[in-house]
Amino acid sequence: MWVLLLILLGAACVFSVGVGLWVFCSHFFTTDIPAAIDHPVRLHVLYYLFQLLVTWGTILEKLGICSMPQFVSFMYDLLPVKQDPDVVVKDLRFGTIPVKVYQPKVSSCTPRRGVLYFHGGGAIIGSLKTYHEICCRLSKESDSVVVAVGYRKAPQHKFPTPMRDCLVASIHFLKTLDVYGVDPARVVVCGDSAGGGMAVVMCQKLMDRSDLPKIRAQLLVYAVLQMVDFQLPSYQQNANVPLLSWNFAFRCFCYYMDVHPSWESVLMKGDHLPAEVWEKYRKWLGSENIPERFKKRGYREVPHVPHNEDAYLETNHTLDLMNTPVIAEDEVVSRLPEACIVSCEFDLLRDESLLYKKRLEDLGVPVTWHHMEDGFHGVLNTLGMGYFQFPCSTRILNAMVHFLKGL
């Protein structure tokens, strides 16, 4: 019996080492870390650890034990959380949706601004716990009431469930602002990555609700704003740059949108949409809307061939405004509140922020734009991670705080 246990233990150790070596070799040969990013070794190590979690999660998913996102989220939530004595944190529920409410401990003689925060993670990972540091510091440094929304995530809860959760939580908060001492004239929606797209959708969904306070501003950090064109310059330039590679982004897309992975090459080339659809949205999504300086690192326009009708039938929900809010009609976009947009140079999603910025500005909506020349997708999440924190994360937080204080 003991011999069998030792053999199994040895096999498990060998297998674990093999997985680690395979991830290391794969990481070494495929990862692209641009020279302009500070602390490249630090990013290599951080991304290797992330890839290791994803790989083990994939193995467990194949074995039917749990999904990859569940495993990664579980491991992330094991990280310690630092409490700030200057911020009061409450775990509540808006209906059935868990939220964390962050309030500065120092009392205020006037109502504070309120921030609805929708976390990133591709709608498959990320949690209230992993975003504690960001929300806590945002509340403290901007003297705001921050409400982080714990929406349900894919693959257990696919589109549109996460969006519905965010909408329900937003309406609940807007109806109870007085409970939290929030000024109804200064409510901001905020989010990073997938959460940034959710923030924009909330603006669009709530803009005509006469029974609710109006959203004052939208604060977006490298937001997901379209799921239509995957050949924008930033997609070509940053496909292998951490922390969001094309491979991982596409996995998030498939989990969330319930799209079969076999359509990857069709989606990448844009062959999933008819020519008339491309023509309709080209005025907003076309690469000509991206400033030339963002194409200097390389860009090749990919011509569209006759579309694949089966792919279109299975993926046309990407055109839903809850997935691609940047293509909303002018009449909608022109009435959106002012925006603060943060983009990162070495981000797969960089150009989505640029397209949205141009749409807003063309329609007269005020925009404050911060572009991080050394930034990469997910850098904000390194805030408070000690050795793994990057200077860019602090600059992004400072930009967010400065914008909020100006409202």
Kinemage of the C-alpha trace (Angstrom):
@kinemage 1
@onewidth
@group {chain A} dominant
@subgroup {mainchain}
@vectorlist {calphas} color= white
{ca met a 1} P 0.000 0.000 0.000
{ca trp a 2} L 2.760 2.446 0.974
{ca val a 3} L 4.678 1.573 -2.178
{ca leu a 4} L 1.639 2.406 -4.311
{ca leu a 5} L 1.187 5.731 -2.507
{ca leu a 6} L 4.855 6.606 -3.032
{ca ile a 7} L 4.579 5.738 -6.715
{ca leu a 8} L 1.485 7.930 -7.087
{ca leu a 9} L 3.158 10.771 -5.183
{ca gly a 10} L 6.251 10.502 -7.354
{ca ala a 11} L 4.166 10.485 -10.512
{ca ala a 12} L 2.270 13.567 -9.296
{ca cys a 13} L 5.558 15.375 -8.607
{ca val a 14} L 6.974 14.485 -12.015
{ca phe a 15} L 3.748 15.582 -13.698
{ca ser a 16} L 3.773 18.900 -11.790
{ca val a 17} L 7.372 19.586 -12.779
{ca gly a 18} L 6.507 18.703 -16.359
{ca val a 19} L 3.600 21.145 -16.392
{ca gly a 20} L 5.825 23.869 -14.969
{ca leu a 21} L 8.526 23.241 -17.597
{ca trp a 22} L 5.992 23.128 -20.412
{ca val a 23} L 4.491 26.460 -19.316
{ca phe a 24} L 7.983 27.963 -18.973
{ca cys a 25} L 9.036 26.900 -22.472
{ca ser a 26} L 5.728 28.025 -23.984
{ca his a 27} L 6.030 31.361 -22.170
{ca phe a 28} L 9.661 31.827 -23.246
{ca phe a 29} L 8.987 31.243 -26.937
{ca thr a 30} L 5.657 33.078 -27.350
{ca thr a 31} L 5.568 36.007 -24.919
{ca asp a 32} L 6.452 39.452 -26.235
{ca ile a 33} L 7.481 42.028 -23.634
{ca pro a 34} L 8.297 45.371 -25.309
{ca ala a 35} L 11.461 47.176 -24.217
{ca ala a 36} L 9.447 50.270 -23.214
{ca ile a 37} L 7.779 48.397 -20.336
{ca asp a 38} L 9.484 48.981 -16.987
{ca his a 39} L 10.775 45.958 -15.062
{ca pro a 40} L 10.522 43.330 -17.839
{ca val a 41} L 11.821 40.522 -15.599
{ca arg a 42} L 9.095 41.293 -13.064
{ca leu a 43} L 6.462 41.073 -15.799
{ca his a 44} L 7.941 37.810 -17.092
{ca val a 45} L 7.649 36.232 -13.649
{ca leu a 46} L 4.141 37.582 -13.032
{ca tyr a 47} L 2.885 36.393 -16.401
{ca tyr a 48} L 4.521 32.983 -15.981
{ca leu a 49} L 2.666 32.510 -12.688
{ca phe a 50} L -0.579 33.572 -14.329
{ca gln a 51} L -0.040 31.171 -17.232
{ca leu a 52} L 0.736 28.409 -14.754
{ca leu a 53} L -2.616 28.986 -13.024
{ca val a 54} L -4.442 29.008 -16.364
{ca thr a 55} L -2.731 25.781 -17.426
{ca trp a 56} L -3.583 23.963 -14.186
{ca gly a 57} L -7.125 25.310 -14.454
{ca thr a 58} L -7.354 23.962 -17.993
{ca ile a 59} L -6.154 20.536 -16.842
{ca leu a 60} L -8.772 20.479 -14.077
{ca glu a 61} L -11.409 21.570 -16.596
{ca lys a 62} L -10.473 18.714 -18.917
{ca leu a 63} L -10.766 16.302 -15.999
{ca gly a 64} L -14.244 17.636 -15.208
{ca ile a 65} L -13.265 18.843 -11.725
{ca cys a 66} L -13.909 22.572 -12.192
{ca ser a 67} L -13.671 25.176 -14.926
{ca met a 68} L -10.447 27.040 -15.592
{ca pro a 69} L -11.936 30.415 -14.502
{ca gln a 70} L -13.192 28.894 -11.243
{ca phe a 71} L -9.725 27.581 -10.401
{ca val a 72} L -7.946 30.831 -11.274
{ca ser a 73} L -10.474 32.873 -9.281
{ca phe a 74} L -10.135 30.507 -6.321
{ca met a 75} L -6.353 30.878 -6.311
{ca tyr a 76} L -6.560 34.678 -6.659
{ca asp a 77} L -8.910 34.864 -3.706
{ca leu a 78} L -6.327 33.123 -1.522
{ca leu a 79} L -4.129 36.228 -1.700
{ca pro a 80} L -4.164 38.236 1.546
{ca val a 81} L -6.255 41.403 1.743
{ca lys a 82} L -4.929 44.474 3.546
{ca gln a 83} L -7.420 46.477 5.561
{ca asp a 84} L -7.184 50.274 5.743
{ca pro a 85} L -8.214 51.793 9.078
{ca asp a 86} L -9.289 54.965 7.280
{ca val a 87} L -11.928 53.220 5.159
{ca val a 88} L -15.101 51.500 6.349
{ca val a 89} L -15.924 48.447 4.250
{ca lys a 90} L -19.325 46.761 4.298
{ca asp a 91} L -20.336 43.518 2.609
{ca leu a 92} L -23.934 43.899 1.465
{ca arg a 93} L -26.375 42.555 -1.075
{ca phe a 94} L -28.440 44.559 -3.507
{ca gly a 95} L -31.205 42.019 -3.902
{ca thr a 96} L -29.228 38.833 -4.488
{ca ile a 97} L -26.140 40.581 -5.892
{ca pro a 98} L -23.150 40.869 -3.532
{ca val a 99} L -21.515 44.288 -3.288
{ca lys a 100} L -18.785 45.899 -1.213
{ca val a 101} L -19.367 49.469 -0.066
{ca tyr a 102} L -16.268 51.552 0.706
{ca gln a 103} L -16.720 54.772 2.693
{ca pro a 104} L -14.037 57.099 4.099
{ca lys a 105} L -14.059 56.835 7.899
{ca val a 106} L -13.800 60.604 8.352
{ca ser a 107} L -17.262 62.111 8.431
{ca ser a 108} L -18.302 64.648 5.801
{ca cys a 109} L -20.601 67.628 6.294
{ca thr a 110} L -21.756 67.369 2.672
{ca pro a 111} L -22.818 64.384 0.534
{ca arg a 112} L -19.931 62.627 -1.182
{ca arg a 113} L -19.604 61.587 -4.800
{ca gly a 114} L -20.569 57.983 -5.467
{ca val a 115} L -18.648 55.554 -7.674
{ca leu a 116} L -20.145 52.353 -9.059
{ca tyr a 117} L -17.172 50.087 -9.800
{ca phe a 118} L -17.448 47.131 -12.193
{ca his a 119} L -14.363 44.946 -12.023
{ca gly a 120} L -12.470 43.481 -14.946
{ca gly a 121} L -11.360 39.936 -15.688
{ca gly a 122} L -13.025 39.233 -19.020
{ca ala a 123} L -16.298 38.463 -17.182
{ca ile a 124} L -14.746 35.119 -16.184
{ca ile a 125} L -12.254 35.944 -13.403
{ca gly a 126} L -11.805 38.763 -10.912
{ca ser a 127} L -13.860 39.280 -7.773
{ca leu a 128} L -14.749 41.724 -5.045
{ca lys a 129} L -11.799 40.421 -3.060
{ca thr a 130} L -9.199 40.814 -5.803
{ca tyr a 131} L -10.333 44.401 -6.383
{ca his a 132} L -10.336 45.351 -2.706
{ca glu a 133} L -7.060 47.308 -2.856
{ca ile a 134} L -8.129 49.337 -5.892
{ca cys a 135} L -11.566 50.219 -4.521
{ca cys a 136} L -10.239 50.949 -1.045
{ca arg a 137} L -7.617 53.385 -2.296
{ca leu a 138} L -10.013 54.946 -4.777
{ca ser a 139} L -12.461 55.641 -1.956
{ca lys a 140} L -9.848 56.994 0.425
{ca glu a 141} L -7.867 59.147 -1.991
{ca ser a 142} L -10.854 60.653 -3.818
{ca asp a 143} L -13.055 60.927 -0.696
{ca ser a 144} L -15.821 59.008 -2.432
{ca val a 145} L -18.295 56.263 -1.624
{ca val a 146} L -17.292 53.344 -3.850
{ca val a 147} L -19.656 50.452 -4.506
{ca ala a 148} L -17.996 47.410 -6.097
{ca val a 149} L -20.458 45.095 -7.825
{ca gly a 150} L -19.954 41.329 -7.560
{ca tyr a 151} L -21.772 40.310 -10.722
{ca arg a 152} L -22.021 36.641 -11.677
{ca lys a 153} L -19.466 35.440 -14.205
{ca ala a 154} L -19.026 32.991 -17.070
{ca pro a 155} L -18.808 30.145 -17.801
{ca gln a 156} L -21.533 29.393 -15.243
{ca his a 157} L -23.337 32.642 -16.092
{ca lys a 158} L -22.931 33.693 -19.701
{ca phe a 159} L -24.089 36.814 -21.524
{ca pro a 160} L -26.296 38.647 -20.666
{ca thr a 161} L -26.439 37.613 -16.985
{ca pro a 162} L -23.408 39.675 -15.824
{ca met a 163} L -24.841 42.771 -17.533
{ca arg a 164} L -28.234 42.241 -15.917
{ca asp a 165} L -26.613 41.924 -12.503
{ca cys a 166} L -24.756 45.194 -13.030
{ca leu a 167} L -27.942 46.929 -14.133
{ca val a 168} L -29.927 45.681 -11.120
{ca ala a 169} L -27.161 46.744 -8.717
{ca ser a 170} L -26.848 50.157 -10.390
{ca ile a 171} L -30.577 50.862 -10.146
{ca his a 172} L -30.653 49.748 -6.503
{ca phe a 173} L -27.760 52.067 -5.636
{ca leu a 174} L -29.229 55.042 -7.514
{ca lys a 175} L -32.501 54.606 -5.621
{ca thr a 176} L -30.797 54.524 -2.217
{ca leu a 177} L -28.081 57.178 -2.489
{ca asp a 178} L -29.227 58.930 0.666
{ca val a 179} L -28.530 55.778 2.697
{ca tyr a 180} L -24.840 56.063 1.797
{ca gly a 181} L -24.570 59.840 1.935
{ca val a 182} L -24.040 60.226 -1.799
{ca asp a 183} L -24.726 63.372 -3.790
{ca pro a 184} L -27.232 62.408 -6.550
{ca ala a 185} L -25.590 64.956 -8.877
{ca arg a 186} L -22.182 63.252 -8.620
{ca val a 187} L -22.590 59.560 -9.363
{ca val a 188} L -19.872 58.064 -11.560
{ca val a 189} L -19.751 54.665 -13.275
{ca cys a 190} L -16.281 53.193 -13.377
{ca gly a 191} L -14.632 50.006 -14.550
{ca asp a 192} L -11.545 48.407 -16.027
{ca ser a 193} L -11.352 45.947 -18.925
{ca ala a 194} L -14.685 44.079 -19.158
{ca gly a 195} L -15.947 46.249 -16.300
{ca gly a 196} L -15.241 49.355 -18.359
{ca gly a 197} L -17.555 48.093 -21.069
{ca met a 198} L -20.183 47.391 -18.422
{ca ala a 199} L -19.871 50.969 -17.170
{ca val a 200} L -20.567 52.320 -20.670
{ca val a 201} L -23.564 50.007 -21.063
{ca met a 202} L -24.942 51.254 -17.731
{ca cys a 203} L -24.711 54.832 -19.022
{ca gln a 204} L -26.627 53.905 -22.154
{ca lys a 205} L -29.244 51.832 -20.347
{ca leu a 206} L -29.977 54.413 -17.647
{ca met a 207} L -29.807 57.639 -19.615
{ca asp a 208} L -33.571 57.801 -20.244
{ca arg a 209} L -34.684 56.759 -16.753
{ca ser a 210} L -36.497 59.843 -15.453
{ca asp a 211} L -37.038 58.174 -12.075
{ca leu a 212} L -33.301 57.920 -11.345
{ca pro a 213} L -30.477 60.447 -10.852
{ca lys a 214} L -28.418 61.018 -13.974
{ca ile a 215} L -24.955 59.504 -14.241
{ca arg a 216} L -22.450 62.357 -13.892
{ca ala a 217} L -19.448 60.755 -15.624
{ca gln a 218} L -17.909 57.552 -16.938
{ca leu a 219} L -14.400 56.530 -15.862
{ca leu a 220} L -12.932 53.808 -18.060
{ca val a 221} L -9.603 51.982 -17.792
{ca tyr a 222} L -8.581 49.982 -20.887
{ca ala a 223} L -12.220 49.072 -21.440
{ca val a 224} L -13.721 46.324 -23.615
{ca leu a 225} L -15.932 48.334 -25.972
{ca gln a 226} L -16.410 46.150 -29.038
{ca met a 227} L -16.482 42.475 -30.003
{ca val a 228} L -16.590 42.899 -33.743
{ca asp a 229} L -13.187 43.756 -35.230
{ca phe a 230} L -10.227 41.697 -34.029
{ca gln a 231} L -7.777 43.069 -36.611
{ca leu a 232} L -7.371 46.590 -35.280
{ca pro a 233} L -3.723 47.756 -35.068
{ca ser a 234} L -3.493 47.035 -31.326
{ca tyr a 235} L -4.712 43.468 -31.859
{ca gln a 236} L -1.965 42.887 -34.397
{ca gln a 237} L 0.764 44.624 -32.393
{ca asn a 238} L 0.014 43.296 -28.908
{ca ala a 239} L -1.309 39.787 -29.520
{ca asn a 240} L 1.404 38.210 -27.345
{ca val a 241} L 1.946 40.972 -24.798
{ca pro a 242} L 1.044 40.221 -21.152
{ca leu a 243} L -1.177 40.250 -19.273
{ca leu a 244} L -3.834 39.912 -21.988
{ca ser a 245} L -2.743 37.833 -24.957
{ca trp a 246} L -5.043 37.121 -27.868
{ca asn a 247} L -5.292 33.471 -26.800
{ca phe a 248} L -6.597 34.339 -23.350
{ca ala a 249} L -8.848 37.119 -24.651
{ca phe a 250} L -10.436 34.687 -27.097
{ca arg a 251} L -11.020 32.144 -24.313
{ca cys a 252} L -12.806 34.842 -22.313
{ca phe a 253} L -14.855 35.687 -25.399
{ca cys a 254} L -15.883 32.053 -25.931
{ca tyr a 255} L -16.812 31.481 -22.284
{ca tyr a 256} L -18.813 34.685 -22.003
{ca met a 257} L -20.483 34.741 -25.422
{ca asp a 258} L -21.004 30.964 -25.600
{ca val a 259} L -19.173 30.786 -28.926
{ca his a 260} L -17.414 27.607 -30.058
{ca pro a 261} L -13.596 27.984 -30.209
{ca ser a 262} L -13.512 26.493 -33.701
{ca trp a 263} L -14.624 29.867 -35.092
{ca glu a 264} L -11.373 31.556 -34.019
{ca ser a 265} L -9.781 31.987 -37.459
{ca val a 266} L -13.076 33.137 -38.992
{ca leu a 267} L -13.567 35.762 -36.258
{ca met a 268} L -9.979 36.953 -36.447
{ca lys a 269} L -10.256 37.594 -40.177
{ca gly a 270} L -13.650 39.236 -39.823
{ca asp a 271} L -15.357 36.683 -42.038
{ca his a 272} L -18.211 36.247 -39.563
{ca leu a 273} L -20.015 39.417 -40.650
{ca pro a 274} L -21.654 40.273 -43.997
{ca ala a 275} L -20.165 43.067 -46.100
{ca glu a 276} L -23.150 45.342 -45.414
{ca val a 277} L -22.558 45.082 -41.663
{ca trp a 278} L -18.899 46.041 -42.050
{ca glu a 279} L -19.893 48.920 -44.287
{ca lys a 280} L -22.506 50.131 -41.791
{ca tyr a 281} L -20.084 50.307 -38.871
{ca arg a 282} L -16.869 51.169 -40.704
{ca lys a 283} L -17.431 54.884 -40.053
{ca trp a 284} L -16.971 54.138 -36.344
{ca leu a 285} L -14.814 51.006 -36.245
{ca gly a 286} L -12.587 51.448 -39.292
{ca ser a 287} L -8.830 51.632 -38.722
{ca glu a 288} L -8.821 55.071 -40.370
{ca asn a 289} L -10.250 56.336 -37.081
{ca ile a 290} L -7.031 55.313 -35.305
{ca pro a 291} L -4.325 58.042 -35.334
{ca glu a 292} L -1.366 57.130 -37.553
{ca arg a 293} L 1.124 57.224 -34.688
{ca phe a 294} L -0.524 54.128 -33.255
{ca lys a 295} L 0.128 52.174 -36.448
{ca lys a 296} L 3.889 52.718 -36.568
{ca arg a 297} L 4.710 49.523 -34.700
{ca gly a 298} L 3.099 47.594 -37.552
{ca tyr a 299} L -0.313 47.256 -39.082
{ca arg a 300} L -1.618 45.393 -42.115
{ca glu a 301} L -5.210 45.850 -43.173
{ca val a 302} L -6.902 42.486 -43.710
{ca pro a 303} L -9.432 42.466 -46.567
{ca his a 304} L -12.764 40.807 -45.839
{ca val a 305} L -13.800 37.818 -47.928
{ca pro a 306} L -17.394 36.585 -48.410
{ca his a 307} L -18.712 35.903 -44.929
{ca asn a 308} L -19.384 32.553 -43.336
{ca glu a 309} L -23.151 32.425 -42.798
{ca asp a 310} L -22.957 29.747 -40.095
{ca ala a 311} L -20.442 31.818 -38.150
{ca tyr a 312} L -22.654 34.887 -38.492
{ca leu a 313} L -25.698 33.049 -37.161
{ca glu a 314} L -23.748 31.851 -34.118
{ca thr a 315} L -21.905 35.085 -33.342
{ca asn a 316} L -24.139 37.982 -34.423
{ca his a 317} L -25.014 38.709 -30.785
{ca thr a 318} L -21.607 40.413 -30.696
{ca leu a 319} L -23.426 43.318 -32.380
{ca asp a 320} L -25.695 43.736 -29.360
{ca leu a 321} L -25.017 47.145 -27.798
{ca met a 322} L -24.354 45.413 -24.478
{ca asn a 323} L -21.319 43.793 -26.132
{ca thr a 324} L -20.285 46.531 -28.546
{ca pro a 325} L -21.513 49.826 -27.039
{ca val a 326} L -19.188 51.851 -29.271
{ca ile a 327} L -21.578 51.322 -32.220
{ca ala a 328} L -24.581 52.933 -30.554
{ca glu a 329} L -26.280 55.545 -32.741
{ca asp a 330} L -25.189 59.180 -32.601
{ca glu a 331} L -28.416 60.157 -30.854
{ca val a 332} L -27.421 57.912 -27.939
{ca val a 333} L -23.687 58.595 -27.767
{ca ser a 334} L -24.147 62.381 -27.989
{ca arg a 335} L -26.160 62.357 -24.748
{ca leu a 336} L -23.683 60.347 -22.698
{ca pro a 337} L -21.946 62.022 -19.735
{ca glu a 338} L -18.376 63.251 -19.863
{ca ala a 339} L -15.682 60.604 -19.818
{ca cys a 340} L -12.233 59.924 -18.481
{ca ile a 341} L -10.504 57.288 -20.588
{ca val a 342} L -7.248 55.539 -19.713
{ca ser a 343} L -5.503 53.547 -22.430
{ca cys a 344} L -2.229 51.617 -22.437
{ca glu a 345} L 0.185 51.453 -25.354
{ca phe a 346} L 0.943 47.738 -25.055
{ca asp a 347} L -2.634 46.583 -24.659
{ca leu a 348} L -4.542 44.306 -27.017
{ca leu a 349} L -7.603 46.537 -26.411
{ca arg a 350} L -5.858 49.905 -26.786
{ca asp a 351} L -7.616 50.911 -29.989
{ca glu a 352} L -11.082 50.336 -28.556
{ca ser a 353} L -10.451 53.235 -26.174
{ca leu a 354} L -9.187 55.351 -29.081
{ca leu a 355} L -12.285 54.618 -31.167
{ca tyr a 356} L -14.609 55.442 -28.292
{ca lys a 357} L -12.681 58.617 -27.479
{ca lys a 358} L -13.069 59.790 -31.086
{ca arg a 359} L -16.798 59.000 -31.147
{ca leu a 360} L -17.416 60.987 -27.991
{ca glu a 361} L -15.313 63.947 -29.094
{ca asp a 362} L -16.891 64.034 -32.567
{ca leu a 363} L -20.297 64.326 -30.897
{ca gly a 364} L -19.258 67.014 -28.437
{ca val a 365} L -18.984 64.900 -25.289
{ca pro a 366} L -16.093 66.135 -23.074
{ca val a 367} L -13.259 63.604 -22.775
{ca thr a 368} L -10.236 63.497 -20.488
{ca trp a 369} L -7.680 61.081 -21.914
{ca his a 370} L -4.651 59.526 -20.256
{ca his a 371} L -2.402 57.303 -22.358
{ca met a 372} L 0.203 55.209 -20.547
{ca glu a 373} L 3.157 54.827 -22.901
{ca asp a 374} L 4.609 52.045 -20.749
{ca gly a 375} L 1.273 50.495 -19.806
{ca phe a 376} L -0.101 47.029 -20.484
{ca his a 377} L -3.485 45.429 -19.920
{ca gly a 378} L -4.120 44.512 -16.302
{ca val a 379} L -1.378 46.729 -14.873
{ca leu a 380} L -3.840 48.419 -12.494
{ca asn a 381} L -4.325 45.075 -10.725
{ca thr a 382} L -0.685 45.056 -9.635
{ca leu a 383} L -1.501 47.876 -7.217
{ca gly a 384} L -0.539 46.804 -3.720
{ca met a 385} L 1.196 43.610 -4.906
{ca gly a 386} L 4.579 44.508 -3.441
{ca tyr a 387} L 7.384 43.313 -5.714
{ca phe a 388} L 4.927 42.819 -8.580
{ca gln a 389} L 3.553 46.371 -8.484
{ca phe a 390} L 4.415 48.504 -11.521
{ca pro a 391} L 4.823 52.310 -11.393
{ca cys a 392} L 2.175 52.639 -14.116
{ca ser a 393} L -0.500 51.292 -11.763
{ca thr a 394} L -0.001 54.215 -9.389
{ca arg a 395} L -0.166 56.721 -12.247
{ca ile a 396} L -3.465 55.235 -13.426
{ca leu a 397} L -4.941 55.413 -9.930
{ca asn a 398} L -3.742 59.009 -9.576
{ca ala a 399} L -5.413 59.915 -12.883
{ca met a 400} L -8.662 58.340 -11.711
{ca val a 401} L -8.535 60.159 -8.376
{ca his a 402} L -7.717 63.492 -10.027
{ca phe a 403} L -10.685 63.156 -12.389
{ca leu a 404} L -13.071 62.269 -9.575
{ca lys a 405} L -11.920 65.184 -7.451
{ca gly a 406} L -12.670 67.533 -10.332
{ca leu a 407} L -16.356 66.571 -10.464
